[in-house]
């Protein structure tokens, strides 16, 4: 019951946060110089055309009128209409979100599995050559430019070894029939296991590229957290009692070391959702990062606003989930 | 187990899983190749057996909409060009006028009446017959539009409905297959205008039954390919139009457009066989493509100009001598060699040579720093001066790398004592500020719309377009008179003569440092045949086939 109350309270607290977010996003976007009407019509436009378009887009209203209009529409679930494509954002954003969800999920799974285990083993065998190698690799991983990494992976794994396709989500010569737009799911629903494999292969390289930085951060965090826990008394007791080392590490130590790791995982997952622009660009994936990016370059206010708002919302939600997970993992944490 | 043994166990586990992962992926790809589902294996497999009949075209961005009259971006026209047709068409690789949906046409003596004899036996993809009424319906729709909806109509025909500037008086169906278009005043580039992709004929049934938004996503034309589906930023699929009036075409059964924003990634996709044709190739990759037996390189004939604009309302560029000095000070050949990889022609006029009326007699300013210094001396600026040099932040077809070109110009200018500071803004801001005349000197360029001289000289350098596209605020009454006269001169030779004169005057006034006419590069797989890149940037794909 306490838990439920806590969740409800947290959800209510989200309202001012989100409201503040809409305001900040709204202001920042309008602070970018450049007239959307001019951007839409392009270099060739005459002044009359620009003026007419500004009027029809409501851009000649004062900013606060525009803001409250936007807010009012938002309350009714209307995210506005893309200025560039003249399609409601509600309608067009889901396929982009789905692409990003699929990619981020895949990436975070890789990052967690590899990162956490590498961190644990490094802590377990502290100062061994494994530890040194893993931590040097983690340092390289954190500082790796994704752009370069992506192109190198394409060169090696696609062109040289022909393991994975270079770009896209699917084989366009045999396109996936979209139902949910989560292609892994769609192919399974339709029983197209051959396509499932193809979609999975399209995810591997962008997934790894995207996972590199979070993987490295998670590994380093796990290692330091584990090292701290493994020095504590109860671990020494467990070992003194003759418990197998594997269980000491993976059961007794991990459970107490995982809280800070979980925080990092939550943050990184949130970042992945919005921060996959580079990966999406190099691998030609139509994700939400690219959606927002294209919105920015054409001053497509509704797209930028809604895109950022949705990503921010997901970010906040993930943080909430992480907070709830704390209490499940560590019963000492209570919410009042 | 002791500590060492555990470590050994983990390392073994890692090695084994890596090996398994690698193997399984490897097996996977050959399995898929067999069932024809793998992106990589597919193309190779198809070429082994029957001839490939699907063309995958990779490009940098997605289309905005597929209703040609509503859009202005090249990525939209690339697609609509293959779904729709226009009354008259450009040549295969030039902007000469050829029959399209109209087989023949006549122009009256006074240049006011155009009579088009339409091609018979043409049907729209929805089964409607193409006839004179269909043409009238399209022109009616356009003429009743507004500028923010039908931008190109206003831009090419001067306005809508009863507006003063609107050049089209009436469009009438004389009979089933004859259309008469009457103009209010002669418009020399009229045929070139109606050959442009925005003025493609859409099925009248679609126009009356669909809303504007639906039309944008459900194009119905008469062209060689029929629209199938569009998933934004992922793919646009077109199928062969079995009822196409020219039964020889199209050669392939299906065309798929994919957008891959990154140039290098797109080239990688081409090399792996996931796409068959790639737009937007970096000049620096050209040599590699030429050396690859599986690929071929295409050069798009140039219809652009990249230039350094000198704002003639700002000191010291209000003095023609200083502008001439700038022209002498900059080594264009070196810029073309270094940053266009030689894939461009050094420019001396404000328009490319492919355009009728190009004046080849004009002698470009040669690179001569001494002469530049002498001219500066004459202008009373022997000690040089400080200026801002604006460089565009994004690669453009007419200038692959604005920043580097600016750096080269900066060092050229330093040699003659001019101290240039490189300035840049985000692209939309850059355009807006330059348009306001806030730049001393700015890099910019232009890609032609209809392949007519008017579309370069009048649009970019006439005093009428100050505050619009004449970013340099260049004003010359003589040039203006020539350009206006040329607009209504229907005799081709006389008209070209007027443009040649204008180019000489512009050359002497030197409002620009014309830099280069670039030839944008494309690449395709080696078994691709019959592809001809068009200078307008929208290519016909119906002639393409595979060996």
Interface residues (C-beta under 8 A of the other chain):
Chain A: X32 X33 X34 X35 X37 X38 X39 X41 X42 X43 X44 X45 X46 X47 X48 X49 X52 X53 X56 X84 X85 X86 X87 X92 X95 X96 X121 X124 X125 X128 X130 X150 X151 X154 X155 X158 X159 X161 X162 X163 X164 X165 X166 X167 X168 X169 X170 X171 X172 X173 X174 X175 X178 X194 X195 X197 X198 X201 X202 X204 X244 X245 X246 X281 X282 X283 X284 X286 X290 X291 X294 X297 X299
Chain B: X1 X3 X6 X7 X10 X11 X22 X25 X26 X28 X29 X32 X35 X36 X37 X38 X39 X40 X41 X42 X54 X56 X61 X64 X65 X72 X73 X146 X147 X148 X151 X154 X155 X212 X213 X216 X231 X232 X233 X234 X235 X237 X256 X258 X259 X260 X261 X262 X264 X265 X266 X268 X269 X271 X272 X274 X425 X426 X427 X428 X429 X431 X432 X446 X449 X459 X467 X468 X469
